[in-house]
């Protein structure tokens, strides 16, 4: 049994901070490990990506693709995970499974911009109706093979609307 006066941290559990600029005998005196003069020897230096006037690497690389300023944030849910919640009795397979039902069961935390069903294996429930924004081909095939159905929103395309006018 250890006594109070014998309590110690495990060896190597903490490291004593090096005090810099405390004389030449310390090994980190005078310039305190910052070298001599120059920008990085001063305080307040933030030169991430700066290469001394040479074109930085991130600017030399080609631009590629398109990044939306306001991308949609989806809840991606695997169908085998939904099956596990149905088996546990947290989701009702007889009703329509939508965002509200998934939040109530604890499958997703918040609605975001909607739900995407992903995955192609592990779904065995019969006659389950989903009302979601998107489902992968594999997820659709697995749900329909089990006798269920997926209600997806109607596809809205500006190209189709423009031709109709």
C-alpha positions in Angstrom: 0.0 0.0 0.0 1.4 3.4 -1.0 1.5 6.2 1.5 0.6 9.8 0.7 4.2 10.9 0.9 5.2 8.3 -1.6 2.7 9.3 -4.4 4.5 10.0 -7.7 3.4 10.4 -11.3 4.4 7.6 -13.6 7.9 8.1 -15.1 7.6 10.0 -18.5 4.0 11.1 -17.8 5.0 14.8 -18.0 7.8 16.8 -19.5 9.2 19.9 -17.8 9.0 22.9 -20.1 12.3 24.3 -21.3 12.9 27.9 -20.0 14.6 29.7 -22.9 16.7 32.8 -22.7 18.2 32.0 -19.3 21.9 32.3 -19.9 24.5 30.4 -22.0 24.9 27.6 -19.5 21.3 26.5 -20.1 22.0 25.6 -23.7 19.0 27.7 -24.8 20.3 31.2 -23.8 20.8 34.4 -25.8 18.8 33.8 -29.0 16.6 31.1 -27.3 16.8 28.7 -30.2 15.5 31.2 -32.7 18.7 31.7 -34.6 20.1 35.2 -35.5 18.0 38.1 -36.8 15.4 37.7 -39.5 11.7 37.5 -39.6 11.3 34.3 -37.7 13.4 35.5 -34.8 10.8 38.2 -34.1 7.5 37.7 -32.4 4.2 37.6 -34.2 5.4 35.7 -37.3 2.8 33.8 -39.2 4.2 32.9 -42.6 2.4 29.7 -43.5 2.8 28.9 -47.2 5.3 31.8 -47.7 8.4 30.7 -49.6 10.5 33.8 -49.6 9.0 35.5 -52.6 9.0 32.3 -54.7 5.5 31.4 -55.9 4.0 29.2 -53.1 3.2 25.5 -53.8 -0.5 26.0 -53.2 -0.5 28.7 -55.9 1.6 26.7 -58.3 -0.8 23.8 -58.3 -3.6 24.0 -61.0 -7.1 24.9 -59.9 -9.5 22.0 -60.4 -13.2 21.5 -60.1 -15.8 23.7 -58.5 -16.5 24.3 -54.9 -19.9 25.6 -54.0 -20.1 28.5 -51.6 -23.2 27.1 -50.1 -23.0 23.3 -50.3 -25.8 21.1 -49.1 -25.2 19.3 -45.9 -26.8 15.8 -46.0 -27.3 13.2 -43.3 -25.9 10.0 -44.9 -27.5 7.0 -43.3 -26.6 3.4 -44.0 -29.5 1.0 -44.5 -28.0 -1.7 -42.3 -27.9 0.9 -39.5 -31.6 1.6 -40.0 -32.2 -2.1 -39.9 -30.5 -2.3 -36.6 -32.7 0.4 -35.2 -35.8 -1.4 -36.5 -34.7 -4.6 -34.9 -34.1 -2.8 -31.6 -37.6 -1.4 -31.7 -36.5 2.2 -31.9 -37.9 2.7 -35.4 -41.4 1.7 -36.5 -41.2 -0.3 -39.7 -45.0 0.1 -40.4 -45.0 3.9 -40.6 -43.1 6.1 -43.0 -39.5 6.6 -42.1 -38.5 10.2 -42.7 -36.2 12.8 -41.1 -38.5 13.4 -38.1 -38.7 9.6 -37.4 -34.9 9.3 -37.7 -34.3 12.2 -35.3 -36.8 10.7 -32.8 -35.1 7.3 -32.9 -31.7 8.9 -32.5 -30.3 7.8 -35.8 -29.4 11.3 -36.8 -29.0 14.3 -34.6 -30.5 17.1 -36.6 -32.3 17.5 -40.0 -29.6 19.5 -41.9 -30.7 19.6 -45.6 -32.2 16.1 -45.7 -31.3 12.4 -45.7 -29.4 10.3 -48.2 -29.7 6.5 -47.9 -26.5 4.6 -48.7 -25.3 1.0 -48.7 -26.5 -2.1 -50.4 -26.4 -4.9 -47.8 -27.9 -5.7 -44.4 -31.5 -4.6 -45.0 -34.1 -7.4 -44.4 -37.3 -5.6 -43.2 -40.4 -6.1 -45.3 -42.7 -3.3 -46.5 -40.8 -0.3 -45.2 -41.6 3.1 -46.7 -38.9 5.8 -46.7 -39.4 9.5 -47.5 -35.9 10.8 -48.1 -34.1 13.2 -50.5 -31.7 10.7 -52.1 -30.9 7.0 -52.2 -28.0 5.2 -54.0 -28.7 2.6 -56.6 -27.6 -0.2 -54.2 -29.8 1.1 -51.4 -32.8 1.4 -53.7 -32.3 -2.1 -55.0 -31.9 -3.6 -51.5 -35.0 -1.8 -50.1 -37.1 -2.8 -53.1 -35.8 -6.4 -53.0 -37.1 -6.6 -49.4 -40.5 -5.3 -50.5 -40.1 -1.7 -49.3 -40.4 1.5 -51.2 -38.6 4.8 -51.3 -40.3 8.2 -52.0 -37.9 10.6 -53.5 -38.7 14.2 -54.3 -39.5 15.0 -57.9 -36.3 15.9 -59.9 -36.3 19.6 -60.6 -34.0 20.6 -63.4 -33.8 24.1 -65.0 -32.8 22.5 -68.3 -36.1 20.6 -68.5 -38.1 23.6 -67.4 -36.4 25.8 -70.1 -37.3 23.3 -72.9 -40.9 23.2 -71.7 -41.5 26.9 -72.1 
